[in-house]
């Protein structure tokens, strides 16, 4: 893998700075919700720092079709109050990734994440990079889908992660078609600049979730093969990046655990660094 020159990195930083500064005044105050796995996670000392980039995590209503996440919904109630599928790995994964992007790029990164409610009037438009997890269990309303489409048409970028196999793919696509009924989901070509903007990522492999520590398998359900897919806009810009049959969130979350193989977290941090930089410069 090849790291670009410091001159290129400086240029990227200059491109990023103008848009980021214009957005900072509009951001909602930091807020934190109880997660499926974590509550009362310790805040870093600099959590209120004003920065260029924030890990923006999409909140969403869960799919009502059954399964574990549906049982969690029935148990805990309103998804807007946390303890829902959108809080998977939250906030540990978010904060580990924030540390990594600080180290691997010249982007000025906030140390804490920001949950983004799609029903908020304008908040979704404030972030150049938006992340959604467990989207094999999401179910956007028509209004939320329209807002996501508008954000993407304005220059936004969405990354989707941690869903596996045929059944969860179908649930994901059902909502995604409401966002982009007119654009296909395609495989991202290996020559696409998103795989080369900082690191050359030609040699990618499946990144497993924490279940790997118990099972030794890198796959879940019938998701045997990692799929790097996306949606392009009319100008050929990648606006949706889909990590299917892998679990980037777990690889960030468990990066500090010696039981989780370093090679998986190393690749996932580099992928995220590329995706974040791409979202802010393309």
C-alpha positions in Angstrom: 0.0 0.0 0.0 1.3 3.4 -0.9 0.9 6.7 1.0 0.7 9.8 -1.1 3.2 12.7 -0.6 2.8 15.2 2.2 2.2 17.9 -0.5 -0.9 16.0 -1.7 -2.1 15.7 1.9 -1.7 19.4 2.5 -3.7 20.1 -0.7 -6.5 17.9 0.5 -6.5 19.7 3.8 -6.9 23.1 2.1 -9.8 21.7 0.0 -11.5 20.4 3.1 -11.1 23.5 5.3 -13.4 25.9 3.5 -16.5 23.7 3.5 -15.9 22.4 7.0 -15.6 25.9 8.6 -18.8 26.9 6.9 -20.7 24.0 8.4 -19.4 24.1 12.0 -21.7 26.9 13.2 -24.8 24.8 12.1 -23.9 21.6 13.9 -26.2 20.4 16.7 -24.7 20.2 20.2 -23.0 16.8 21.0 -25.4 14.3 22.4 -25.1 10.7 23.5 -27.6 7.8 23.7 -27.5 4.5 25.5 -26.4 1.8 23.0 -27.1 -1.9 22.5 -23.7 -2.7 23.9 -22.5 0.3 25.8 -23.9 3.0 28.2 -22.1 5.8 30.0 -19.0 5.5 27.8 -16.2 7.7 29.1 -15.9 11.0 27.3 -12.4 12.2 26.1 -11.2 15.5 27.6 -11.4 17.3 24.3 -14.9 16.2 23.2 -16.2 19.8 22.8 -13.4 20.8 20.4 -14.6 22.5 17.2 -13.2 20.6 14.3 -13.3 20.0 10.5 -14.8 16.5 10.6 -17.2 14.6 12.8 -18.1 10.9 12.7 -21.8 11.2 11.8 -23.8 8.2 12.7 -27.3 7.8 11.1 -30.2 7.1 13.4 -33.0 5.1 11.8 -36.2 3.2 12.5 -35.6 -0.6 12.7 -37.2 -3.1 10.3 -40.3 -4.6 11.9 -39.9 -8.0 10.2 -38.7 -10.0 13.2 -35.3 -11.2 14.4 -33.0 -10.0 17.1 -33.2 -6.3 16.4 -37.0 -6.4 16.3 -37.0 -8.1 19.7 -34.6 -5.3 20.9 -37.1 -2.7 19.6 -39.9 -4.3 21.5 -37.8 -4.6 24.6 -36.4 -1.0 24.6 -39.0 1.0 22.7 -38.4 4.2 20.8 -35.4 4.1 18.4 -35.0 7.8 18.9 -34.0 7.1 22.5 -31.1 4.7 21.7 -30.8 0.9 22.4 -31.7 0.3 18.8 -29.9 -1.4 15.8 -28.4 2.0 14.8 -26.4 2.0 18.1 -24.5 -1.3 17.3 -20.8 -0.9 18.2 -21.7 2.7 19.4 -19.8 4.7 20.6 -16.6 2.6 21.0 -16.2 2.0 17.2 -16.8 5.7 16.4 -14.2 7.0 18.8 -11.6 4.4 17.8 -12.1 5.5 14.2 -11.9 9.1 15.1 -8.5 8.5 16.6 -7.4 6.6 13.5 -8.5 9.3 11.1 -6.6 11.8 13.2 -3.4 9.8 12.9 -3.7 8.7 9.2 -4.8 12.0 7.7 -4.3 15.7 8.1 -8.0 16.2 8.7 -8.9 17.9 12.0 -11.1 15.3 13.7 -13.5 15.6 16.6 -12.8 12.9 19.2 -16.5 12.0 19.6 -19.3 11.1 17.2 -22.6 12.7 16.4 -25.9 10.8 16.1 -27.9 12.3 13.3 -31.7 12.1 13.3 -33.1 12.0 9.7 -36.3 13.6 11.0 -34.4 16.7 12.1 -35.2 19.5 9.7 -31.6 20.2 8.5 -29.1 18.3 10.5 -28.4 15.5 7.9 -27.1 18.2 5.5 -24.3 19.2 7.9 -22.0 16.2 7.4 -20.0 15.3 4.3 -19.7 11.7 5.5 -22.5 9.8 7.1 -22.3 6.2 8.4 -25.1 3.6 9.0 -24.6 0.2 10.6 -26.7 -2.9 10.6 -28.7 -1.7 7.6 -30.0 -5.2 7.1 -32.3 -4.1 9.9 -33.3 -0.6 8.9 -36.6 0.7 7.4 -36.6 4.2 6.2 -39.8 6.1 5.9 -40.6 7.8 2.5 -39.9 11.2 4.0 -36.5 10.1 5.4 -35.6 8.5 2.0 -36.4 11.8 0.2 -34.2 13.7 2.7 -31.3 11.3 2.2 -31.6 11.6 -1.6 -31.6 15.4 -1.3 -28.5 15.2 0.9 -26.7 13.0 -1.7 -27.7 15.3 -4.5 -26.2 18.2 -2.6 -22.9 16.5 -2.4 -23.2 14.1 0.6 -21.7 10.7 1.0 -23.1 7.7 2.8 -21.2 4.6 4.0 -23.2 1.4 4.9 -21.7 -1.4 6.9 -22.3 -4.6 8.9 -24.9 -6.5 7.2 -24.6 -10.0 5.8 -26.2 -12.4 3.4 -29.2 -12.5 1.1 -32.0 -11.7 3.6 -30.3 -8.6 5.0 -29.3 -7.4 1.6 -33.0 -7.5 0.5 -34.0 -5.5 3.6 -31.3 -2.9 2.8 -32.2 -2.6 -0.8 -35.9 -2.1 0.0 -35.1 1.2 1.7 -32.3 2.1 -0.6 -34.6 1.9 -3.6 -36.7 4.6 -2.0 -33.7 6.8 -1.8 -32.4 6.0 -5.4 -35.2 4.4 -7.5 -33.4 5.6 -10.6 -29.8 4.5 -9.9 -28.4 1.0 -9.8 -26.1 -0.5 -7.1 -22.9 -1.6 -8.8 -19.5 -3.1 -7.9 -17.0 -0.4 -7.3 -14.1 -0.8 -9.8 -10.7 -1.4 -8.2 -9.4 1.6 -10.2 -11.9 4.0 -8.6 -10.2 6.8 -6.8 -11.9 6.0 -3.5 -9.5 3.0 -3.3 -6.4 5.2 -4.0 -7.0 8.7 -2.6 -4.6 8.1 0.3 -3.8 4.4 0.3 -3.7 2.0 -2.6 -6.2 -0.7 -1.6 -6.1 -3.2 -4.4 -5.5 -6.1 -2.0 -8.7 -6.0 0.1 -10.2 -9.0 1.9 -13.2 -9.8 4.1 -13.3 -8.0 7.4 -15.2 -10.1 10.0 -17.1 -9.1 13.1 -16.3 -10.1 16.6 -18.1 -13.4 16.1 -14.9 -14.4 14.4 -13.3 -14.7 17.8 -15.7 -17.5 18.7 -16.3 -19.1 15.3 -13.1 -18.6 13.4 -15.3 -17.7 10.4 -14.9 -14.4 8.5 -18.4 -14.6 7.1 -22.0 -14.6 8.5 -25.2 -16.2 7.2 -24.6 -16.9 3.5 -22.4 -13.8 3.0 -19.3 -15.8 2.0 -17.8 -13.1 -0.1 -17.0 -9.5 0.7 -18.8 -7.1 -1.7 -17.6 -3.5 -2.3 -20.5 -1.9 -3.9 -21.8 1.6 -4.5 -24.1 4.1 -6.3 -22.8 6.9 -8.5 -24.5 10.2 -9.3 -25.0 11.6 -12.8 -21.5 13.1 -12.8 -19.8 9.8 -12.0 -19.1 10.6 -8.3 -19.5 7.8 -5.8 -22.1 8.9 -3.3 -23.0 5.6 -1.6 -20.3 3.1 -0.5 -21.7 -0.3 0.6 -19.6 -2.7 2.6 -21.7 -5.9 2.4 -20.7 -9.2 4.0 -18.2 -7.6 6.3 -18.2 -5.7 9.6 -16.0 -2.6 9.6 -17.7 -1.3 12.8 -16.5 -4.4 14.8 -13.0 -4.1 13.4 -12.8 -0.5 14.7 -14.6 -1.4 18.0 -12.2 -4.3 18.8 -9.0 -2.8 17.4 -7.5 -2.5 20.9 -8.3 -6.1 21.8 -5.3 -8.4 21.1 -7.6 -11.3 20.3 -8.9 -9.5 17.2 -6.4 -9.9 14.3 -4.5 -6.7 13.6 -4.7 -7.3 9.8 -8.4 -6.7 9.9 -8.4 -3.5 11.8 -5.4 -2.2 9.8 -7.3 -2.6 6.5 -10.5 -1.2 7.9 -8.9 1.9 9.2 -7.2 2.5 5.9 -10.5 2.0 4.0 -12.2 4.5 6.3 -9.4 7.0 5.9 -9.8 6.8 2.1 -13.6 7.0 2.3 -13.6 10.0 4.6 -11.0 11.9 2.5 -12.9 11.0 -0.7 -16.2 12.3 0.7 -14.6 15.7 1.6 -12.6 16.2 -1.7 -14.8 14.8 -4.4 
